[in-house]
Amino acid sequence: MNGDKAAGPSIGDEAGTLIASEERLALSTREEETGAVRVRTVTHTELRELPVVLHSSAVQIERVAINKFIDAQFAPRYEGDTLIVPVFEYVPVTDLKLMLKEELRITTVFSAETHVHVAEVQRQQVVVERRVGSAGDWIADPATPSSGVGESASNPAV
């Protein structure tokens, strides 16, 4: 081979030239919107009647004059639901004697009434919507559960 010929394969006397080609792959990425998801909550407000049991107690006090001389003091006592509190007084006579002046009769009366109270109740519902493409319509996703137990957005039970 001569130094002025290009190096390459040669067969016999024929000199041949081999051309090599190469492909190069260039990769790049770009962001493209193919769809979107929107999540929002809707609050429903309604008035509901709620039964409420109101308990109350009142104390009645009755003063009963006794004005009777007795030999010794005694403690308060109960007669049924009534607490009887004795009020004593020493009265001067030729001898000092103990007199039961009065009794306080204290009775507690309990009562219960059922009233209906109207209250504002709020319930939230979650709505999930999907959009195909960048300019499509928003479509509610029926498989997304709402705020209620066991209910879905397409089947609001409440």
Backbone as CSV, one residue per row, in Angstrom:
resi,resn,N_x,N_y,N_z,CA_x,CA_y,CA_z,C_x,C_y,C_z
1,MET,0.829,-1.188,0.000,0.000,0.000,0.000,0.862,1.235,0.000
2,ASN,0.388,2.265,-0.654,1.084,3.535,-0.720,0.651,4.412,0.418
3,GLY,1.488,5.321,0.713,1.175,6.252,1.792,0.189,7.302,1.375
4,ASP,-0.069,7.515,0.043,-0.986,8.553,-0.374,-2.400,8.050,-0.533
5,LYS,-2.642,6.764,-0.362,-3.991,6.226,-0.460,-4.599,6.173,0.934
6,ALA,-5.878,6.310,0.939,-6.572,6.254,2.232,-6.547,4.829,2.734
7,ALA,-6.442,4.712,4.001,-6.432,3.386,4.579,-7.820,2.807,4.512
8,GLY,-7.954,1.643,4.085,-9.249,0.999,3.986,-9.061,-0.386,3.444
9,PRO,-10.108,-1.093,3.387,-9.971,-2.459,2.905,-9.718,-2.469,1.395
10,SER,-8.934,-3.362,0.943,-8.704,-3.506,-0.487,-8.681,-4.981,-0.811
11,ILE,-9.217,-5.296,-1.962,-9.241,-6.685,-2.386,-8.417,-6.756,-3.682
12,GLY,-7.420,-7.511,-3.688,-6.544,-7.660,-4.868,-5.959,-6.325,-5.246
13,ASP,-6.022,-6.001,-6.563,-5.470,-4.759,-7.049,-6.449,-3.617,-6.911
14,GLU,-7.682,-3.951,-6.693,-8.693,-2.885,-6.643,-8.634,-2.193,-5.303
15,ALA,-8.573,-0.927,-5.377,-8.591,-0.178,-4.131,-10.018,0.272,-3.906
16,GLY,-10.575,0.057,-2.739,-11.944,0.464,-2.464,-11.991,1.420,-1.287
17,THR,-12.994,2.235,-1.293,-13.162,3.192,-0.223,-14.439,2.837,0.521
18,LEU,-14.369,2.775,1.785,-15.536,2.464,2.614,-15.969,3.732,3.328
19,ILE,-17.235,4.081,3.169,-17.750,5.282,3.815,-18.543,4.833,5.043
20,ALA,-18.211,5.368,6.161,-18.912,5.024,7.401,-19.886,6.139,7.736
21,SER,-21.064,5.752,8.108,-22.038,6.759,8.549,-22.482,6.401,9.959
22,GLU,-22.855,7.406,10.699,-23.249,7.212,12.091,-24.473,8.071,12.373
23,GLU,-25.442,7.481,13.041,-26.622,8.238,13.460,-26.491,8.541,14.944
24,ARG,-26.881,9.737,15.289,-26.848,10.118,16.700,-28.272,10.481,17.118
25,LEU,-28.672,10.024,18.298,-30.016,10.250,18.823,-29.933,11.312,19.910
26,ALA,-30.731,12.355,19.752,-30.771,13.405,20.772,-32.126,13.333,21.454
27,LEU,-32.118,13.187,22.771,-33.350,13.087,23.556,-33.596,14.386,24.306
28,SER,-34.853,14.766,24.375,-35.238,15.907,25.198,-36.646,15.651,25.719
29,THR,-37.036,16.372,26.755,-38.380,16.223,27.322,-39.085,17.558,27.274
30,ARG,-40.397,17.488,27.249,-41.208,18.698,27.317,-42.465,18.364,28.108
31,GLU,-42.989,19.350,28.748,-44.195,19.182,29.537,-45.400,19.457,28.672
32,GLU,-46.361,18.554,28.729,-47.572,18.738,27.944,-48.759,18.332,28.811
33,GLU,-49.744,19.201,28.916,-50.922,18.901,29.726,-51.844,17.987,28.941
34,THR,-52.111,16.813,29.534,-53.020,15.866,28.883,-54.350,15.793,29.604
35,GLY,-54.442,16.415,30.749,-55.682,16.417,31.517,-55.439,17.106,32.843
36,ALA,-56.501,17.264,33.644,-56.376,17.928,34.934,-57.410,17.359,35.894
37,VAL,-57.155,17.517,37.180,-58.085,17.094,38.232,-58.333,18.302,39.120
38,ARG,-59.600,18.524,39.476,-59.973,19.636,40.344,-60.763,19.056,41.512
39,VAL,-60.388,19.422,42.741,-61.080,18.968,43.945,-61.619,20.195,44.650
40,ARG,-62.899,20.168,45.010,-63.513,21.281,45.723,-64.539,20.726,46.707
41,THR,-64.877,21.536,47.679,-65.899,21.132,48.640,-67.108,22.038,48.477
42,VAL,-68.259,21.446,48.679,-69.512,22.182,48.630,-70.160,22.027,50.005
43,THR,-70.511,23.137,50.645,-71.128,23.103,51.964,-72.630,23.306,51.821
44,HIS,-73.379,22.350,52.347,-74.835,22.426,52.341,-75.293,22.816,53.745
45,THR,-76.160,23.790,53.844,-76.691,24.240,55.131,-78.185,23.998,55.138
46,GLU,-78.661,23.396,56.218,-80.088,23.144,56.343,-80.503,23.286,57.798
47,LEU,-81.768,23.551,58.014,-82.304,23.657,59.373,-82.887,22.307,59.757
48,ARG,-82.541,21.844,60.932,-83.065,20.575,61.435,-83.680,20.796,62.797
49,GLU,-84.726,20.039,63.074,-85.350,20.080,64.394,-84.708,19.003,65.249
50,LEU,-84.142,19.423,66.369,-83.458,18.504,67.266,-84.212,18.439,68.590
51,PRO,-84.686,17.267,68.993,-85.368,17.165,70.290,-84.350,17.263,71.430
52,VAL,-84.665,18.085,72.404,-83.784,18.309,73.552,-84.607,18.130,74.818
53,VAL,-84.091,17.336,75.761,-84.762,17.154,77.048,-84.140,18.131,78.044
54,LEU,-84.953,19.018,78.573,-84.487,20.003,79.539,-84.852,19.528,80.939
55,HIS,-83.856,19.444,81.800,-84.080,19.048,83.190,-83.958,20.295,84.058
56,SER,-84.836,20.406,85.006,-84.751,21.531,85.924,-85.138,21.060,87.316
57,SER,-84.685,21.807,88.305,-85.082,21.521,89.682,-85.352,22.851,90.374
58,ALA,-86.322,22.823,91.244,-86.694,24.017,92.006,-86.814,23.610,93.473
59,VAL,-86.518,24.538,94.352,-86.596,24.276,95.783,-87.727,25.118,96.362
60,GLN,-88.615,24.441,97.056,-89.717,25.132,97.742,-89.411,25.144,99.231
61,ILE,-89.529,26.299,99.844,-89.289,26.412,101.289,-90.576,26.899,101.939
62,GLU,-91.009,26.144,102.932,-92.243,26.481,103.667,-91.865,26.622,105.143
63,ARG,-92.272,27.739,105.730,-92.008,27.965,107.152,-93.277,27.615,107.936
64,VAL,-93.114,26.696,108.877,-94.251,26.257,109.687,-93.964,26.633,111.141
65,ALA,-94.813,27.487,111.706,-94.641,27.890,113.113,-95.097,26.742,114.011
66,ILE,-94.262,26.396,114.983,-94.586,25.307,115.906,-94.825,25.864,117.313
67,ASN,-93.909,26.672,117.848,-93.995,27.288,119.174,-94.397,26.278,120.254
68,LYS,-93.589,25.269,120.399,-93.869,24.194,121.355,-92.625,23.955,122.195
69,PHE,-92.782,23.877,123.519,-91.656,23.608,124.398,-91.261,22.139,124.279
70,ILE,-89.928,21.900,124.239,-89.425,20.533,124.123,-88.321,20.338,125.150
71,ASP,-87.924,19.068,125.352,-86.906,18.751,126.354,-85.484,18.816,125.800
72,ALA,-85.265,18.464,124.506,-83.901,18.444,123.948,-83.944,18.781,122.453
73,GLN,-82.818,19.263,121.956,-82.715,19.562,120.524,-82.606,18.256,119.734
74,PHE,-82.990,18.307,118.473,-82.851,17.135,117.594,-82.367,17.607,116.227
75,ALA,-81.846,16.658,115.490,-81.202,16.954,114.203,-82.257,17.103,113.090
76,PRO,-81.865,17.718,111.998,-82.768,17.772,110.845,-83.119,16.350,110.390
77,ARG,-84.275,16.221,109.734,-84.736,14.896,109.317,-85.445,14.990,107.974
78,TYR,-85.622,13.858,107.328,-86.362,13.784,106.068,-87.707,13.149,106.307
79,GLU,-88.715,13.712,105.688,-90.048,13.090,105.603,-90.358,12.989,104.120
80,GLY,-90.101,11.805,103.533,-90.244,11.643,102.086,-89.135,12.411,101.376
81,ASP,-89.508,13.296,100.443,-88.536,14.115,99.715,-88.292,15.456,100.393
82,THR,-88.881,15.678,101.564,-88.809,16.971,102.234,-87.818,16.906,103.385
83,LEU,-86.873,17.851,103.387,-85.930,17.988,104.487,-86.542,18.947,105.492
84,ILE,-86.616,18.529,106.736,-87.190,19.370,107.791,-86.044,19.809,108.706
85,VAL,-85.845,21.132,108.765,-84.774,21.714,109.581,-85.437,22.422,110.771
86,PRO,-85.188,21.943,112.004,-85.788,22.606,113.166,-85.045,23.891,113.524
87,VAL,-85.790,24.891,113.949,-85.211,26.158,114.409,-85.573,26.287,115.889
88,PHE,-84.544,26.359,116.730,-84.765,26.391,118.180,-84.522,27.789,118.713
89,GLU,-85.136,28.041,119.881,-84.961,29.328,120.541,-85.106,29.093,122.046
90,TYR,-84.189,29.660,122.808,-84.343,29.614,124.260,-85.196,30.807,124.663
91,VAL,-86.235,30.524,125.446,-87.193,31.565,125.850,-87.093,31.727,127.380
92,PRO,-86.915,32.979,127.832,-86.839,33.154,129.279,-88.249,33.111,129.918
93,VAL,-88.374,32.277,130.846,-89.563,32.220,131.722,-88.993,32.126,133.127
94,THR,-89.749,31.765,134.084,-89.125,31.639,135.392,-88.006,30.628,135.331
95,ASP,-88.138,29.675,134.455,-87.048,28.749,134.132,-86.728,28.937,132.651
96,LEU,-85.468,28.731,132.299,-85.094,28.820,130.885,-85.483,27.510,130.228
97,LYS,-86.371,27.570,129.217,-86.855,26.364,128.557,-86.570,26.458,127.060
98,LEU,-86.412,25.277,126.445,-86.174,25.181,125.009,-87.502,25.071,124.300
99,MET,-87.681,25.919,123.298,-88.930,25.900,122.562,-88.609,25.668,121.080
100,LEU,-89.345,24.748,120.421,-89.260,24.572,118.971,-90.086,25.680,118.369
101,LYS,-89.396,26.657,117.807,-90.077,27.852,117.312,-90.758,27.588,115.978
102,GLU,-90.013,26.991,115.020,-90.590,26.718,113.705,-89.811,25.608,113.043
103,GLU,-90.350,25.113,111.949,-89.667,24.142,111.110,-89.619,24.692,109.690
104,LEU,-88.492,24.538,109.072,-88.369,24.865,107.659,-88.541,23.567,106.881
105,ARG,-89.491,23.530,105.982,-89.741,22.349,105.155,-89.225,22.651,103.746
106,ILE,-88.121,21.998,103.384,-87.453,22.249,102.111,-87.681,21.039,101.205
107,THR,-88.349,21.279,100.085,-88.654,20.217,99.137,-88.055,20.577,97.776
108,THR,-87.372,19.610,97.173,-86.821,19.806,95.834,-87.747,19.130,94.833
109,VAL,-88.182,19.900,93.845,-89.084,19.389,92.818,-88.304,19.297,91.510
110,PHE,-88.255,18.090,90.937,-87.557,17.871,89.669,-88.583,17.765,88.555
111,SER,-88.211,18.301,87.378,-89.089,18.174,86.217,-88.232,18.031,84.970
112,ALA,-88.809,17.423,83.954,-88.129,17.269,82.667,-89.129,17.557,81.564
113,GLU,-88.721,18.378,80.612,-89.573,18.723,79.479,-88.794,18.476,78.204
114,THR,-89.503,18.026,77.181,-88.877,17.842,75.882,-89.262,19.018,74.995
115,HIS,-88.243,19.710,74.514,-88.440,20.826,73.611,-87.787,20.482,72.279
116,VAL,-88.274,21.075,71.224,-87.659,20.906,69.917,-86.892,22.176,69.606
117,HIS,-85.608,22.009,69.402,-84.720,23.131,69.108,-84.370,23.073,67.628
118,VAL,-84.543,24.174,66.931,-84.207,24.240,65.508,-82.790,24.800,65.397
119,ALA,-81.913,24.015,64.769,-80.513,24.410,64.649,-80.069,24.311,63.196
120,GLU,-79.111,25.145,62.851,-78.542,25.122,61.507,-77.429,24.081,61.478
121,VAL,-77.533,23.135,60.561,-76.571,22.052,60.448,-75.862,22.177,59.104
122,GLN,-74.544,22.024,59.112,-73.782,22.108,57.863,-73.189,20.746,57.542
123,ARG,-73.191,20.409,56.263,-72.637,19.151,55.783,-71.795,19.483,54.567
124,GLN,-70.569,18.957,54.518,-69.709,19.222,53.378,-69.680,18.015,52.461
125,GLN,-69.621,18.291,51.171,-69.535,17.254,50.159,-68.296,17.550,49.318
126,VAL,-67.496,16.536,49.058,-66.295,16.696,48.252,-66.648,16.354,46.810
127,VAL,-66.287,17.234,45.883,-66.541,17.012,44.463,-65.190,16.940,43.761
128,VAL,-64.953,15.819,43.079,-63.731,15.647,42.296,-64.136,15.659,40.833
129,GLU,-63.496,16.528,40.058,-63.819,16.650,38.640,-62.549,16.450,37.828
130,ARG,-62.701,15.830,36.666,-61.566,15.587,35.769,-61.810,16.292,34.450
131,ARG,-60.702,16.672,33.792,-60.781,17.320,32.494,-59.782,16.632,31.570
132,VAL,-60.239,16.259,30.397,-59.356,15.657,29.410,-58.872,16.785,28.505
133,GLY,-57.563,16.877,28.364,-56.987,17.948,27.552,-56.932,19.235,28.346
134,SER,-56.417,20.279,27.685,-56.255,21.550,28.391,-57.479,22.442,28.279
135,ALA,-58.407,22.135,27.366,-59.574,23.004,27.192,-60.874,22.230,27.239
136,GLY,-60.845,20.993,27.749,-62.058,20.183,27.781,-62.999,20.609,28.897
137,ASP,-64.156,19.990,28.941,-65.139,20.267,29.989,-64.788,19.489,31.250
138,TRP,-65.147,20.064,32.395,-64.939,19.388,33.680,-66.045,18.354,33.854
139,ILE,-65.676,17.109,34.176,-66.630,16.013,34.349,-66.449,15.470,35.759
140,ALA,-67.565,15.346,36.498,-67.502,14.846,37.875,-67.052,13.398,37.859
141,ASP,-66.163,13.061,38.794,-65.656,11.701,38.917,-66.602,10.927,39.820
142,PRO,-67.371,9.960,39.284,-68.382,9.276,40.108,-67.801,8.299,41.109
143,ALA,-66.544,7.909,40.989,-65.961,6.910,41.881,-65.370,7.521,43.140
144,THR,-65.435,8.828,43.307,-64.833,9.485,44.460,-65.850,9.564,45.584
145,PRO,-65.514,9.025,46.788,-66.468,9.106,47.903,-66.624,10.529,48.395
146,SER,-67.821,10.805,48.921,-68.107,12.129,49.466,-67.876,12.110,50.953
147,SER,-68.379,13.154,51.665,-68.136,13.272,53.097,-68.966,12.299,53.911
148,GLY,-70.076,11.813,53.371,-70.929,10.898,54.123,-70.330,9.516,54.170
149,VAL,-70.674,8.736,55.209,-70.144,7.401,55.353,-70.819,6.512,54.325
150,GLY,-70.035,5.883,53.464,-70.565,4.947,52.489,-71.284,5.579,51.323
151,GLU,-71.230,6.876,51.158,-71.927,7.499,50.040,-70.903,7.948,49.026
152,SER,-71.305,8.076,47.770,-70.386,8.557,46.750,-70.943,9.840,46.170
153,ALA,-70.115,10.529,45.392,-70.518,11.821,44.841,-71.702,11.688,43.890
154,SER,-71.812,10.516,43.251,-72.933,10.334,42.330,-74.184,9.841,43.048
155,ASN,-74.038,9.413,44.325,-75.169,8.896,45.070,-75.229,9.545,46.437
156,PRO,-75.556,10.837,46.525,-75.626,11.461,47.862,-76.828,10.947,48.622
157,ALA,-76.559,10.286,49.735,-77.646,9.684,50.517,-78.308,10.687,51.439
158,VAL,-77.621,11.753,51.775,-78.194,12.721,52.719,-78.711,13.924,51.979
